[in-house]
Amino acid sequence: MAKPSQNNPGIHVSAPYNPSDRMNPDAWAPLPLADYACHCGQTGTATGTTEVKALVSEYLTHQSSHEDR
Ligand SMILES: [Zn+2]
């Protein structure tokens, strides 16, 4: 999946998960990542569960701000 950009707006959330490691929680080391890009040029990135959740709501809030026009 291509990273979002101004020409390819959207949000991309990557939550590393390996089913074969389900019995080994220590293998879940990689943090979730997210990045977004809006058609207006605004971008954001986040690493970590809390930060990713915050980025998703930031993105949604930003998108609705465009709908008001
Ligand atoms: Zn925008």
N, CA, C, O and the ligand as a Tripos MOL2 file, in Angstrom:
@<TRIPOS>MOLECULE
protein
  277   275    70     0     0
PROTEIN
NO_CHARGES

@<TRIPOS>ATOM
      1 N           0.8510   -1.1910    0.0000 N.3       1 MET1
      2 CA          0.0000    0.0000    0.0000 C.3       1 MET1
      3 C           0.8790    1.2300    0.0000 C.2       1 MET1
      4 O           1.7730    1.3780    0.8330 O.2       1 MET1
      5 N           0.6120    2.1070   -0.9440 N.am      2 ALA2
      6 CA          1.4360    3.3040   -1.0690 C.3       2 ALA2
      7 C           1.1580    4.2560    0.0840 C.2       2 ALA2
      8 O           0.0390    4.3390    0.5900 O.2       2 ALA2
      9 N           2.1790    4.9560    0.4770 N.am      3 LYS3
     10 CA          2.0030    5.9620    1.5140 C.3       3 LYS3
     11 C           1.1370    7.0960    1.0030 C.2       3 LYS3
     12 O           1.2340    7.4790   -0.1630 O.2       3 LYS3
     13 N           0.2850    7.6380    1.8710 N.am      4 PRO4
     14 CA         -0.5340    8.7740    1.4410 C.3       4 PRO4
     15 C           0.3460    9.9650    1.0780 C.2       4 PRO4
     16 O           1.4070   10.1730    1.6650 O.2       4 PRO4
     17 N          -0.1060   10.7250    0.1200 N.am      5 SER5
     18 CA          0.5690   11.9640   -0.2530 C.3       5 SER5
     19 C          -0.5000   12.9440   -0.7080 C.2       5 SER5
     20 O          -1.6840   12.6110   -0.7670 O.2       5 SER5
     21 N          -0.0700   14.1480   -1.0250 N.am      6 GLN6
     22 CA         -1.0580   15.1500   -1.4400 C.3       6 GLN6
     23 C          -1.7870   14.6900   -2.6980 C.2       6 GLN6
     24 O          -2.9620   15.0040   -2.8830 O.2       6 GLN6
     25 N          -1.1040   13.9520   -3.5560 N.am      7 ASN7
     26 CA         -1.7300   13.4550   -4.7790 C.3       7 ASN7
     27 C          -2.4550   12.1360   -4.5540 C.2       7 ASN7
     28 O          -3.1580   11.6460   -5.4380 O.2       7 ASN7
     29 N          -2.2830   11.5730   -3.3820 N.am      8 ASN8
     30 CA         -2.9240   10.2990   -3.0570 C.3       8 ASN8
     31 C          -3.4170   10.3980   -1.6240 C.2       8 ASN8
     32 O          -2.9390    9.6750   -0.7500 O.2       8 ASN8
     33 N          -4.3840   11.3020   -1.3730 N.am      9 PRO9
     34 CA         -4.7710   11.5940    0.0060 C.3       9 PRO9
     35 C          -5.4480   10.4150    0.6920 C.2       9 PRO9
     36 O          -6.0940    9.5810    0.0580 O.2       9 PRO9
     37 N          -5.2790   10.3760    1.9870 N.am     10 GLY10
     38 CA         -5.8920    9.3040    2.7600 C.3      10 GLY10
     39 C          -5.0850    9.0700    4.0150 C.2      10 GLY10
     40 O          -4.1240    9.7850    4.3030 O.2      10 GLY10
     41 N          -5.4930    8.0560    4.7550 N.am     11 ILE11
     42 CA         -4.7720    7.7040    5.9800 C.3      11 ILE11
     43 C          -4.3680    6.2530    5.8920 C.2      11 ILE11
     44 O          -5.1160    5.4100    5.3970 O.2      11 ILE11
     45 N          -3.1870    5.9770    6.3750 N.am     12 HIS12
     46 CA         -2.6540    4.6200    6.3440 C.3      12 HIS12
     47 C          -2.2220    4.2600    7.7610 C.2      12 HIS12
     48 O          -1.3350    4.8910    8.3360 O.2      12 HIS12
     49 N          -2.8630    3.2380    8.3100 N.am     13 VAL13
     50 CA         -2.5090    2.7720    9.6420 C.3      13 VAL13
     51 C          -1.9000    1.3910    9.5010 C.2      13 VAL13
     52 O          -2.4690    0.5120    8.8530 O.2      13 VAL13
     53 N          -0.7580    1.2080   10.1030 N.am     14 SER14
     54 CA         -0.0630   -0.0670   10.0660 C.3      14 SER14
     55 C           0.1040   -0.5670   11.4920 C.2      14 SER14
     56 O           0.8360    0.0220   12.2880 O.2      14 SER14
     57 N          -0.5820   -1.6610   11.8060 N.am     15 ALA15
     58 CA         -0.4740   -2.2410   13.1390 C.3      15 ALA15
     59 C           0.1850   -3.6130   13.0050 C.2      15 ALA15
     60 O          -0.4750   -4.6000   12.6800 O.2      15 ALA15
     61 N           1.4610   -3.6620   13.2530 N.am     16 PRO16
     62 CA          2.1990   -4.9180   13.0810 C.3      16 PRO16
     63 C           1.5690   -6.0380   13.8920 C.2      16 PRO16
     64 O           1.2710   -5.8710   15.0750 O.2      16 PRO16
     65 N           1.3750   -7.1550   13.2620 N.am     17 TYR17
     66 CA          0.7240   -8.2750   13.9330 C.3      17 TYR17
     67 C           1.1390   -9.5520   13.2240 C.2      17 TYR17
     68 O           0.9790   -9.6840   12.0100 O.2      17 TYR17
     69 N           1.6580  -10.4630   13.9730 N.am     18 ASN18
     70 CA          2.1010  -11.7270   13.3880 C.3      18 ASN18
     71 C           1.3620  -12.8570   14.0710 C.2      18 ASN18
     72 O           1.7080  -13.2190   15.1960 O.2      18 ASN18
     73 N           0.3430  -13.4340   13.4220 N.am     19 PRO19
     74 CA         -0.4880  -14.4610   14.0770 C.3      19 PRO19
     75 C           0.3240  -15.6250   14.6170 C.2      19 PRO19
     76 O          -0.0580  -16.2370   15.6150 O.2      19 PRO19
     77 N           1.4150  -15.9310   13.9850 N.am     20 SER20
     78 CA          2.1890  -17.0820   14.4380 C.3      20 SER20
     79 C           2.8760  -16.7980   15.7670 C.2      20 SER20
     80 O           3.3650  -17.7160   16.4270 O.2      20 SER20
     81 N           2.9150  -15.5270   16.1600 N.am     21 ASP21
     82 CA          3.5440  -15.1520   17.4220 C.3      21 ASP21
     83 C           2.5240  -14.8870   18.5220 C.2      21 ASP21
     84 O           2.8470  -14.3000   19.5550 O.2      21 ASP21
     85 N           1.2890  -15.3240   18.2910 N.am     22 ARG22
     86 CA          0.2180  -14.9970   19.2300 C.3      22 ARG22
     87 C           0.5060  -15.5240   20.6320 C.2      22 ARG22
     88 O           0.1100  -14.9140   21.6260 O.2      22 ARG22
     89 N           1.1870  -16.6400   20.7050 N.am     23 MET23
     90 CA          1.4790  -17.2250   22.0120 C.3      23 MET23
     91 C           2.7220  -16.6140   22.6420 C.2      23 MET23
     92 O           3.1420  -17.0090   23.7290 O.2      23 MET23
     93 N           3.2980  -15.6540   21.9490 N.am     24 ASN24
     94 CA          4.5370  -15.0520   22.4350 C.3      24 ASN24
     95 C           4.3910  -13.5330   22.4120 C.2      24 ASN24
     96 O           4.8750  -12.8810   21.4870 O.2      24 ASN24
     97 N           3.7230  -12.9570   23.4270 N.am     25 PRO25
     98 CA          3.4420  -11.5180   23.4250 C.3      25 PRO25
     99 C           4.6890  -10.6630   23.2620 C.2      25 PRO25
    100 O           4.6130   -9.5480   22.7460 O.2      25 PRO25
    101 N           5.8200  -11.1680   23.6910 N.am     26 ASP26
    102 CA          7.0380  -10.3780   23.5670 C.3      26 ASP26
    103 C           7.4130  -10.1350   22.1120 C.2      26 ASP26
    104 O           8.2130   -9.2510   21.8080 O.2      26 ASP26
    105 N           6.8240  -10.9320   21.2070 N.am     27 ALA27
    106 CA          7.1530  -10.7620   19.7930 C.3      27 ALA27
    107 C           6.3660   -9.6200   19.1660 C.2      27 ALA27
    108 O           6.5880   -9.2800   18.0040 O.2      27 ALA27
    109 N           5.4590   -9.0300   19.9140 N.am     28 TRP28
    110 CA          4.6240   -7.9450   19.3800 C.3      28 TRP28
    111 C           5.3350   -6.6110   19.4730 C.2      28 TRP28
    112 O           4.6900   -5.5660   19.5550 O.2      28 TRP28
    113 N           6.6250   -6.6380   19.4610 N.am     29 ALA29
    114 CA          7.3820   -5.4290   19.7520 C.3      29 ALA29
    115 C           7.0800   -4.2310   18.8510 C.2      29 ALA29
    116 O           6.9570   -3.1160   19.3590 O.2      29 ALA29
    117 N           6.9520   -4.4210   17.5130 N.am     30 PRO30
    118 CA          6.8190   -3.2290   16.6640 C.3      30 PRO30
    119 C           5.5950   -2.4040   17.0270 C.2      30 PRO30
    120 O           4.5260   -2.9500   17.2990 O.2      30 PRO30
    121 N           5.7530   -1.1100   17.0300 N.am     31 LEU31
    122 CA          4.6580   -0.2030   17.3550 C.3      31 LEU31
    123 C           3.8080    0.0500   16.1190 C.2      31 LEU31
    124 O           4.2960    0.0050   14.9900 O.2      31 LEU31
    125 N           2.5190    0.3170   16.3560 N.am     32 PRO32
    126 CA          1.6840    0.7280   15.2240 C.3      32 PRO32
    127 C           2.1380    2.0750   14.6900 C.2      32 PRO32
    128 O           2.6280    2.9320   15.4240 O.2      32 PRO32
    129 N           1.9600    2.2280   13.4040 N.am     33 LEU33
    130 CA          2.3430    3.4720   12.7390 C.3      33 LEU33
    131 C           1.1550    3.9960   11.9590 C.2      33 LEU33
    132 O           0.3220    3.2150   11.4980 O.2      33 LEU33
    133 N           1.0680    5.2750   11.8090 N.am     34 ALA34
    134 CA          0.0290    5.8630   10.9730 C.3      34 ALA34
    135 C           0.5670    7.1090   10.3030 C.2      34 ALA34
    136 O           1.3340    7.8680   10.8950 O.2      34 ALA34
    137 N           0.1640    7.3070    9.0800 N.am     35 ASP35
    138 CA          0.4140    8.5980    8.4640 C.3      35 ASP35
    139 C          -0.7480    8.9410    7.5530 C.2      35 ASP35
    140 O          -1.4040    8.0660    6.9870 O.2      35 ASP35
    141 N          -0.9810   10.2250    7.4280 N.am     36 TYR36
    142 CA         -2.0580   10.6770    6.5580 C.3      36 TYR36
    143 C          -1.5910   11.8560    5.7350 C.2      36 TYR36
    144 O          -0.6300   12.5470    6.0720 O.2      36 TYR36
    145 N          -2.3000   12.0590    4.6520 N.am     37 ALA37
    146 CA         -2.0720   13.2290    3.8170 C.3      37 ALA37
    147 C          -3.4210   13.6850    3.3090 C.2      37 ALA37
    148 O          -4.2600   12.8740    2.9150 O.2      37 ALA37
    149 N          -3.6200   14.9840    3.3220 N.am     38 CYS38
    150 CA         -4.8690   15.5610    2.8290 C.3      38 CYS38
    151 C          -4.6090   16.1880    1.4690 C.2      38 CYS38
    152 O          -3.4800   16.5490    1.1370 O.2      38 CYS38
    153 N          -5.6740   16.3090    0.6930 N.am     39 HIS39
    154 CA         -5.5350   16.9380   -0.6260 C.3      39 HIS39
    155 C          -5.0890   18.3920   -0.5140 C.2      39 HIS39
    156 O          -4.5830   18.9630   -1.4810 O.2      39 HIS39
    157 N          -5.2730   18.9980    0.6680 N.am     40 CYS40
    158 CA         -4.8470   20.3880    0.8560 C.3      40 CYS40
    159 C          -3.3630   20.4720    1.1640 C.2      40 CYS40
    160 O          -2.8040   21.5680    1.2100 O.2      40 CYS40
    161 N          -2.7180   19.3390    1.3760 N.am     41 GLY41
    162 CA         -1.2910   19.3520    1.6100 C.3      41 GLY41
    163 C          -0.9000   19.0730    3.0450 C.2      41 GLY41
    164 O           0.2790   18.8730    3.3380 O.2      41 GLY41
    165 N          -1.8810   19.0580    3.9520 N.am     42 GLN42
    166 CA         -1.5580   18.7770    5.3520 C.3      42 GLN42
    167 C          -1.2320   17.2990    5.5220 C.2      42 GLN42
    168 O          -1.9020   16.4350    4.9560 O.2      42 GLN42
    169 N          -0.2110   17.0230    6.2980 N.am     43 THR43
    170 CA          0.1720   15.6430    6.5500 C.3      43 THR43
    171 C           0.4110   15.4570    8.0400 C.2      43 THR43
    172 O           0.5930   16.4290    8.7730 O.2      43 THR43
    173 N           0.4090   14.2200    8.4790 N.am     44 GLY44
    174 CA          0.7160   13.9130    9.8640 C.3      44 GLY44
    175 C           1.2160   12.4920    9.9660 C.2      44 GLY44
    176 O           0.8580   11.6330    9.1600 O.2      44 GLY44
    177 N           2.0490   12.2500   10.9680 N.am     45 THR45
    178 CA          2.5190   10.9010   11.2110 C.3      45 THR45
    179 C           2.4710   10.6340   12.7100 C.2      45 THR45
    180 O           2.5440   11.5630   13.5150 O.2      45 THR45
    181 N           2.3480    9.3700   13.0800 N.am     46 ALA46
    182 CA          2.3190    9.0140   14.4860 C.3      46 ALA46
    183 C           2.8750    7.6110   14.6560 C.2      46 ALA46
    184 O           2.7660    6.7620   13.7710 O.2      46 ALA46
    185 N           3.4740    7.3920   15.8190 N.am     47 THR47
    186 CA          3.9920    6.0810   16.1850 C.3      47 THR47
    187 C           3.5160    5.7630   17.5950 C.2      47 THR47
    188 O           3.6590    6.5830   18.5020 O.2      47 THR47
    189 N           2.9520    4.5810   17.7790 N.am     48 GLY48
    190 CA          2.4770    4.1890   19.1000 C.3      48 GLY48
    191 C           0.9580    4.2070   19.1470 C.2      48 GLY48
    192 O           0.3200    5.0140   18.4710 O.2      48 GLY48
    193 N           0.3800    3.3170   19.9440 N.am     49 THR49
    194 CA         -1.0690    3.1440   19.9580 C.3      49 THR49
    195 C          -1.7980    4.4420   20.2760 C.2      49 THR49
    196 O          -2.7160    4.8260   19.5510 O.2      49 THR49
    197 N          -1.4060    5.1210   21.3430 N.am     50 THR50
    198 CA         -2.0860    6.3560   21.7350 C.3      50 THR50
    199 C          -1.9450    7.4200   20.6620 C.2      50 THR50
    200 O          -2.9120    8.0990   20.3170 O.2      50 THR50
    201 N          -0.7420    7.5600   20.1400 N.am     51 GLU51
    202 CA         -0.4750    8.5800   19.1370 C.3      51 GLU51
    203 C          -1.2430    8.2930   17.8500 C.2      51 GLU51
    204 O          -1.7510    9.2080   17.2030 O.2      51 GLU51
    205 N          -1.3230    7.0010   17.4830 N.am     52 VAL52
    206 CA         -2.0440    6.6380   16.2610 C.3      52 VAL52
    207 C          -3.5270    6.9620   16.4090 C.2      52 VAL52
    208 O          -4.1410    7.5030   15.4890 O.2      52 VAL52
    209 N          -4.1040    6.6310   17.5660 N.am     53 LYS53
    210 CA         -5.5120    6.9460   17.8000 C.3      53 LYS53
    211 C          -5.7450    8.4440   17.7160 C.2      53 LYS53
    212 O          -6.7340    8.8900   17.1350 O.2      53 LYS53
    213 N          -4.8420    9.2170   18.2920 N.am     54 ALA54
    214 CA         -4.9660   10.6730   18.2440 C.3      54 ALA54
    215 C          -4.8580   11.1690   16.8100 C.2      54 ALA54
    216 O          -5.5660   12.0950   16.4150 O.2      54 ALA54
    217 N          -3.9760   10.5580   16.0340 N.am     55 LEU55
    218 CA         -3.8010   10.9880   14.6540 C.3      55 LEU55
    219 C          -5.0520   10.6970   13.8370 C.2      55 LEU55
    220 O          -5.4450   11.4990   12.9900 O.2      55 LEU55
    221 N          -5.6820    9.5460   14.0910 N.am     56 VAL56
    222 CA         -6.9000    9.1920   13.3570 C.3      56 VAL56
    223 C          -7.9920   10.2090   13.6430 C.2      56 VAL56
    224 O          -8.6770   10.6510   12.7200 O.2      56 VAL56
    225 N          -8.1700   10.5920   14.9130 N.am     57 SER57
    226 CA         -9.2220   11.5930   15.1870 C.3      57 SER57
    227 C          -8.8370   12.9560   14.6360 C.2      57 SER57
    228 O          -9.6980   13.7160   14.1940 O.2      57 SER57
    229 N          -7.5440   13.2680   14.6600 N.am     58 GLU58
    230 CA         -7.1080   14.5250   14.0470 C.3      58 GLU58
    231 C          -7.4420   14.5340   12.5620 C.2      58 GLU58
    232 O          -7.9200   15.5310   12.0190 O.2      58 GLU58
    233 N          -7.1810   13.4030   11.9220 N.am     59 TYR59
    234 CA         -7.4620   13.2900   10.4850 C.3      59 TYR59
    235 C          -8.9600   13.4510   10.2140 C.2      59 TYR59
    236 O          -9.3540   14.1840    9.3070 O.2      59 TYR59
    237 N          -9.7900   12.7670   11.0010 N.am     60 LEU60
    238 CA        -11.2360   12.8320   10.8000 C.3      60 LEU60
    239 C         -11.7510   14.2510   11.0490 C.2      60 LEU60
    240 O         -12.5980   14.7490   10.3070 O.2      60 LEU60
    241 N         -11.2370   14.8930   12.0900 N.am     61 THR61
    242 CA        -11.6180   16.2690   12.3670 C.3      61 THR61
    243 C         -11.2130   17.1750   11.2100 C.2      61 THR61
    244 O         -11.9670   18.0550   10.7940 O.2      61 THR61
    245 N         -10.0120   16.9410   10.7030 N.am     62 HIS62
    246 CA         -9.5270   17.7530    9.5930 C.3      62 HIS62
    247 C         -10.4070   17.5530    8.3640 C.2      62 HIS62
    248 O         -10.7460   18.5180    7.6800 O.2      62 HIS62
    249 N         -10.7780   16.3040    8.0810 N.am     63 GLN63
    250 CA        -11.6330   16.0370    6.9240 C.3      63 GLN63
    251 C         -12.9790   16.7310    7.0540 C.2      63 GLN63
    252 O         -13.4780   17.2980    6.0820 O.2      63 GLN63
    253 N         -13.5840   16.6920    8.2590 N.am     64 SER64
    254 CA        -14.8890   17.3450    8.4010 C.3      64 SER64
    255 C         -14.7620   18.8590    8.2900 C.2      64 SER64
    256 O         -15.7270   19.5310    7.9250 O.2      64 SER64
    257 N         -13.5950   19.4030    8.5960 N.am     65 SER65
    258 CA        -13.4300   20.8430    8.4430 C.3      65 SER65
    259 C         -13.5200   21.2280    6.9640 C.2      65 SER65
    260 O         -13.9350   22.3430    6.6500 O.2      65 SER65
    261 N         -13.1460   20.3380    6.0600 N.am     66 HIS66
    262 CA        -13.2740   20.6310    4.6310 C.3      66 HIS66
    263 C         -14.7320   20.5660    4.1870 C.2      66 HIS66
    264 O         -15.1550   21.3080    3.3010 O.2      66 HIS66
    265 N         -15.4990   19.6650    4.8160 N.am     67 GLU67
    266 CA        -16.8940   19.4800    4.3940 C.3      67 GLU67
    267 C         -17.7370   20.7090    4.6960 C.2      67 GLU67
    268 O         -18.8050   20.8830    4.1090 O.2      67 GLU67
    269 N         -17.2720   21.5660    5.6040 N.am     68 ASP68
    270 CA        -18.0540   22.7300    5.9610 C.3      68 ASP68
    271 C         -18.0120   23.8230    4.8870 C.2      68 ASP68
    272 O         -18.7960   24.7710    4.9290 O.2      68 ASP68
    273 N         -17.0960   23.6840    3.9270 N.am     69 ARG69
    274 CA        -16.9650   24.7230    2.9190 C.3      69 ARG69
    275 C         -18.1500   24.7230    1.9510 C.2      69 ARG69
    276 O         -18.1970   25.5420    1.0330 O.2      69 ARG69
    277 ZN         -6.9880   19.2920    4.3340 Zn       70 ZN70
@<TRIPOS>BOND
     1     1     2 1
     2     2     3 1
     3     3     4 2
     4     3     5 am
     5     5     6 1
     6     6     7 1
     7     7     8 2
     8     7     9 am
     9     9    10 1
    10    10    11 1
    11    11    12 2
    12    11    13 am
    13    13    14 1
    14    14    15 1
    15    15    16 2
    16    15    17 am
    17    17    18 1
    18    18    19 1
    19    19    20 2
    20    19    21 am
    21    21    22 1
    22    22    23 1
    23    23    24 2
    24    23    25 am
    25    25    26 1
    26    26    27 1
    27    27    28 2
    28    27    29 am
    29    29    30 1
    30    30    31 1
    31    31    32 2
    32    31    33 am
    33    33    34 1
    34    34    35 1
    35    35    36 2
    36    35    37 am
    37    37    38 1
    38    38    39 1
    39    39    40 2
    40    39    41 am
    41    41    42 1
    42    42    43 1
    43    43    44 2
    44    43    45 am
    45    45    46 1
    46    46    47 1
    47    47    48 2
    48    47    49 am
    49    49    50 1
    50    50    51 1
    51    51    52 2
    52    51    53 am
    53    53    54 1
    54    54    55 1
    55    55    56 2
    56    55    57 am
    57    57    58 1
    58    58    59 1
    59    59    60 2
    60    59    61 am
    61    61    62 1
    62    62    63 1
    63    63    64 2
    64    63    65 am
    65    65    66 1
    66    66    67 1
    67    67    68 2
    68    67    69 am
    69    69    70 1
    70    70    71 1
    71    71    72 2
    72    71    73 am
    73    73    74 1
    74    74    75 1
    75    75    76 2
    76    75    77 am
    77    77    78 1
    78    78    79 1
    79    79    80 2
    80    79    81 am
    81    81    82 1
    82    82    83 1
    83    83    84 2
    84    83    85 am
    85    85    86 1
    86    86    87 1
    87    87    88 2
    88    87    89 am
    89    89    90 1
    90    90    91 1
    91    91    92 2
    92    91    93 am
    93    93    94 1
    94    94    95 1
    95    95    96 2
    96    95    97 am
    97    97    98 1
    98    98    99 1
    99    99   100 2
   100    99   101 am
   101   101   102 1
   102   102   103 1
   103   103   104 2
   104   103   105 am
   105   105   106 1
   106   106   107 1
   107   107   108 2
   108   107   109 am
   109   109   110 1
   110   110   111 1
   111   111   112 2
   112   111   113 am
   113   113   114 1
   114   114   115 1
   115   115   116 2
   116   115   117 am
   117   117   118 1
   118   118   119 1
   119   119   120 2
   120   119   121 am
   121   121   122 1
   122   122   123 1
   123   123   124 2
   124   123   125 am
   125   125   126 1
   126   126   127 1
   127   127   128 2
   128   127   129 am
   129   129   130 1
   130   130   131 1
   131   131   132 2
   132   131   133 am
   133   133   134 1
   134   134   135 1
   135   135   136 2
   136   135   137 am
   137   137   138 1
   138   138   139 1
   139   139   140 2
   140   139   141 am
   141   141   142 1
   142   142   143 1
   143   143   144 2
   144   143   145 am
   145   145   146 1
   146   146   147 1
   147   147   148 2
   148   147   149 am
   149   149   150 1
   150   150   151 1
   151   151   152 2
   152   151   153 am
   153   153   154 1
   154   154   155 1
   155   155   156 2
   156   155   157 am
   157   157   158 1
   158   158   159 1
   159   159   160 2
   160   159   161 am
   161   161   162 1
   162   162   163 1
   163   163   164 2
   164   163   165 am
   165   165   166 1
   166   166   167 1
   167   167   168 2
   168   167   169 am
   169   169   170 1
   170   170   171 1
   171   171   172 2
   172   171   173 am
   173   173   174 1
   174   174   175 1
   175   175   176 2
   176   175   177 am
   177   177   178 1
   178   178   179 1
   179   179   180 2
   180   179   181 am
   181   181   182 1
   182   182   183 1
   183   183   184 2
   184   183   185 am
   185   185   186 1
   186   186   187 1
   187   187   188 2
   188   187   189 am
   189   189   190 1
   190   190   191 1
   191   191   192 2
   192   191   193 am
   193   193   194 1
   194   194   195 1
   195   195   196 2
   196   195   197 am
   197   197   198 1
   198   198   199 1
   199   199   200 2
   200   199   201 am
   201   201   202 1
   202   202   203 1
   203   203   204 2
   204   203   205 am
   205   205   206 1
   206   206   207 1
   207   207   208 2
   208   207   209 am
   209   209   210 1
   210   210   211 1
   211   211   212 2
   212   211   213 am
   213   213   214 1
   214   214   215 1
   215   215   216 2
   216   215   217 am
   217   217   218 1
   218   218   219 1
   219   219   220 2
   220   219   221 am
   221   221   222 1
   222   222   223 1
   223   223   224 2
   224   223   225 am
   225   225   226 1
   226   226   227 1
   227   227   228 2
   228   227   229 am
   229   229   230 1
   230   230   231 1
   231   231   232 2
   232   231   233 am
   233   233   234 1
   234   234   235 1
   235   235   236 2
   236   235   237 am
   237   237   238 1
   238   238   239 1
   239   239   240 2
   240   239   241 am
   241   241   242 1
   242   242   243 1
   243   243   244 2
   244   243   245 am
   245   245   246 1
   246   246   247 1
   247   247   248 2
   248   247   249 am
   249   249   250 1
   250   250   251 1
   251   251   252 2
   252   251   253 am
   253   253   254 1
   254   254   255 1
   255   255   256 2
   256   255   257 am
   257   257   258 1
   258   258   259 1
   259   259   260 2
   260   259   261 am
   261   261   262 1
   262   262   263 1
   263   263   264 2
   264   263   265 am
   265   265   266 1
   266   266   267 1
   267   267   268 2
   268   267   269 am
   269   269   270 1
   270   270   271 1
   271   271   272 2
   272   271   273 am
   273   273   274 1
   274   274   275 1
   275   275   276 2
@<TRIPOS>SUBSTRUCTURE
     1 MET1         2 RESIDUE 1 A MET
     2 ALA2         6 RESIDUE 1 A ALA
     3 LYS3        10 RESIDUE 1 A LYS
     4 PRO4        14 RESIDUE 1 A PRO
     5 SER5        18 RESIDUE 1 A SER
     6 GLN6        22 RESIDUE 1 A GLN
     7 ASN7        26 RESIDUE 1 A ASN
     8 ASN8        30 RESIDUE 1 A ASN
     9 PRO9        34 RESIDUE 1 A PRO
    10 GLY10       38 RESIDUE 1 A GLY
    11 ILE11       42 RESIDUE 1 A ILE
    12 HIS12       46 RESIDUE 1 A HIS
    13 VAL13       50 RESIDUE 1 A VAL
    14 SER14       54 RESIDUE 1 A SER
    15 ALA15       58 RESIDUE 1 A ALA
    16 PRO16       62 RESIDUE 1 A PRO
    17 TYR17       66 RESIDUE 1 A TYR
    18 ASN18       70 RESIDUE 1 A ASN
    19 PRO19       74 RESIDUE 1 A PRO
    20 SER20       78 RESIDUE 1 A SER
    21 ASP21       82 RESIDUE 1 A ASP
    22 ARG22       86 RESIDUE 1 A ARG
    23 MET23       90 RESIDUE 1 A MET
    24 ASN24       94 RESIDUE 1 A ASN
    25 PRO25       98 RESIDUE 1 A PRO
    26 ASP26      102 RESIDUE 1 A ASP
    27 ALA27      106 RESIDUE 1 A ALA
    28 TRP28      110 RESIDUE 1 A TRP
    29 ALA29      114 RESIDUE 1 A ALA
    30 PRO30      118 RESIDUE 1 A PRO
    31 LEU31      122 RESIDUE 1 A LEU
    32 PRO32      126 RESIDUE 1 A PRO
    33 LEU33      130 RESIDUE 1 A LEU
    34 ALA34      134 RESIDUE 1 A ALA
    35 ASP35      138 RESIDUE 1 A ASP
    36 TYR36      142 RESIDUE 1 A TYR
    37 ALA37      146 RESIDUE 1 A ALA
    38 CYS38      150 RESIDUE 1 A CYS
    39 HIS39      154 RESIDUE 1 A HIS
    40 CYS40      158 RESIDUE 1 A CYS
    41 GLY41      162 RESIDUE 1 A GLY
    42 GLN42      166 RESIDUE 1 A GLN
    43 THR43      170 RESIDUE 1 A THR
    44 GLY44      174 RESIDUE 1 A GLY
    45 THR45      178 RESIDUE 1 A THR
    46 ALA46      182 RESIDUE 1 A ALA
    47 THR47      186 RESIDUE 1 A THR
    48 GLY48      190 RESIDUE 1 A GLY
    49 THR49      194 RESIDUE 1 A THR
    50 THR50      198 RESIDUE 1 A THR
    51 GLU51      202 RESIDUE 1 A GLU
    52 VAL52      206 RESIDUE 1 A VAL
    53 LYS53      210 RESIDUE 1 A LYS
    54 ALA54      214 RESIDUE 1 A ALA
    55 LEU55      218 RESIDUE 1 A LEU
    56 VAL56      222 RESIDUE 1 A VAL
    57 SER57      226 RESIDUE 1 A SER
    58 GLU58      230 RESIDUE 1 A GLU
    59 TYR59      234 RESIDUE 1 A TYR
    60 LEU60      238 RESIDUE 1 A LEU
    61 THR61      242 RESIDUE 1 A THR
    62 HIS62      246 RESIDUE 1 A HIS
    63 GLN63      250 RESIDUE 1 A GLN
    64 SER64      254 RESIDUE 1 A SER
    65 SER65      258 RESIDUE 1 A SER
    66 HIS66      262 RESIDUE 1 A HIS
    67 GLU67      266 RESIDUE 1 A GLU
    68 ASP68      270 RESIDUE 1 A ASP
    69 ARG69      274 RESIDUE 1 A ARG
    70 ZN70       277 GROUP 0 **** ****
